[in-house]
Amino acid sequence: MYSLDNDLNKIQRMLIDDEEIMALLDLTGKPNIEVAKRIIKRSTWDDLLTNEKRLCIYPLPSRSTRNEILFEEVFEVDCHVPTSQDFYARQIIGRVIDVLHNKQVNGRYITFKGMLGELPTASGFYCCGVRFNYYTPV
């Protein structure tokens, strides 16, 4: 059964379970509450601090397919870091691709759909992102 929340939870858990992503985000050994504040399931927030790195996972509009009962679901993962640490954002996004591409989430395969390049973010920060898709029945 389709559930966007279940899919996002599974994707978030896959990223949290990756030791390299956790290390790049400076979250190794941090309490769950700290991790939950920095690997979030939405595109907006209001609490970015001076040297904080953040990973945002969020859905984009679904797309119809030729098959009326099948939809293409698209989601984006953005990484925000202080401008002086822009290389970390690219490393983190590279690892996100390694962790998620061709992996199964709740019975559906996720595929990499391309880099988005540099994206707008808060002043003093750098952001880059990537998109993935999977197909799900209605």
Beta strands, then each sheet from edge to edge (+ up, - down):
strand 1: 39-40
strand 2: 54-64
strand 3: 70-82
strand 4: 104-105
strand 5: 108-109
strand 6: 111-118
strand 7: 125-137
sheet 1: 1+ 2+ 3- 7+ 6-
sheet 2: 4+ 5-
end
